[in-house]
Amino acid sequence: MKLKAFHAYDIRGHFGTDLTEELAYKVAYFLPELLDTHRILLGRDMRLSSPALHEAVLRGLLDAGAEVWDLGLSTTPFVYYVTARHGFKASIQITASHNPKEDNGLKISRELALPVGYDSGLQTIERWILEERPTPVQPQRGTVHDFDVREEYVEFLNAFKKDFSNLKIAMDCSNGMASIFVHQIFGEQPLYLYDTLDGSFPNHEANPFQPENVVDLQRLVIAEKCDVGVIYDGDADRVMFIDETGRFIAPDLIIALLGEYFIKEKGENGIVLQDIRSSKSVAEYLEPLGAKIAMWKVGRAFAAPRLRELDGVWGGEVAGHYYFRDFFYCDSGILAGILVLGIVARLKREGVTFSQMVARIKHYENSGEINFRVENKQAAMDAVKDAFMAEEKHTAFYDFDGYRVEFPKWWFNVRPSNTEPYLRFLCEATDLELLEEKIARARSIIEQFV
């Protein structure tokens, strides 16, 4: 048996059914034992169900005898920062990130802000809950401390700021948690959209990867002739960008763009981490600059520990997460925004627009992830791999997180969703005709398993 809210990266689901106050209480109660610490950091987002979950989590921690340092309303990266900077061995952020307003969740970290995923601890808590282990109130019930270190965090982020006073910026906070910091960091220079906290998400969902949620920002960029648009998700661990023409920039291309800061400005040409779905354009742009590209699995539960293990300089994912050695190997949407704006400002002074810079990086046509509802995901994946590898000689093959197979003029990745009954297919080719041909071929194979 498996609890529906437990996933590879976190605990997340529909509030009241998948994730209840009772379940949140039990997760919190067992966390001190799991991570062998009674000093716990706690934060929450602005979702309508977050106060109720906060109360349940706090009660569970205190009943277990924990000392709780409560940040109150927090971005997820703020929780990571405080966890690592202040030596906490466990933290909980109450958030469902970019999910719809009906959802909520728990993101749990251990010391150094390393993620606790299903294979690194959540599975154990799930088992204890299913075994109905008792949760007696401890004789020494814990205490709670309000912990306000926002000014310290803003000061830390501001140290990365460059002069971007020459830019006209549009910024969409999605009514999410980025709103609590952006004015202190970016001032009143940007044209702000939806920069008040509202867990009902009245303007659009807090998922910038869905095209319909970026439309308002694109319109603002075009109407006001902005140089760049920036949009955050609900808990501000992800960020995405719009160029001056109103075009959405594929997040993996931003991994390459960040080389303009880390390599050209700072001279840090070490390891750069990308996920298995990333465009070949990333490596082709960064390797001539001296970077070493490492590829790994999708998701923070895998990416953050891997970047630390490799002592990588930075990394990123197609989903808009960007990880930094300078940020305790964690992801931060606001830090990524600061760095990208600094790059775009420098390029503008050099007479180069954001879109022109992206054109220097991007050399392929990309399908984006195409989802197929498939029950027997492994069989479908194997069929796609075997068919394409039989038809053409491959130049590279990766077999973690599904398969990535590269050929002289194109490549594909096929991988199972960690949370849904979907198979995800993505491919990239040197021209649109070849791309469409390969998509059609993959579709004809996968649909045999639908």
Buried (B, 14 or more C-beta within 10 A) or exposed (E): EEBEBBBBBBBBBBBEEBBBBEBBBBBBBBBBBBBEBBBBBBBBBBBBBBEBBBEBBBBBBBBBBBBBBBBEBBBBBBBBBBBBBBEBBBBBBBBBBBBEBBBBBBBBBBBBBBBBBBEBBBEBBBEBBEEEEEBEEBEEEBEBEEBEBBEEBBEBBEEBEBEBEEBBBBBBBBBBBBBBBBEBBBEEEBBBBBBEBBBEBEBBBBBBBEEEBBEBBBBBBBEEEBBBBBBBBBBBBBBBBBBBEBBBBBBBBBBBBBBBBBBEBEEBBBBBBBBBBBBBBBBBBBBEBEBBBBBBBBBBBBBBBBBBEBEBBBBBBBBBBBBBBBBBBBBBBBBBBBBBBBBBBBBBEEEBBBBEBBEEBBEBBBBEBBEBEBEEBEEBBEBBBEEBBEEEEBEEEBEEBBBBBBBEBBBBBBBBBBBEEBBBBBBBBBEEEBBBEBBEBBBEBBEEBE
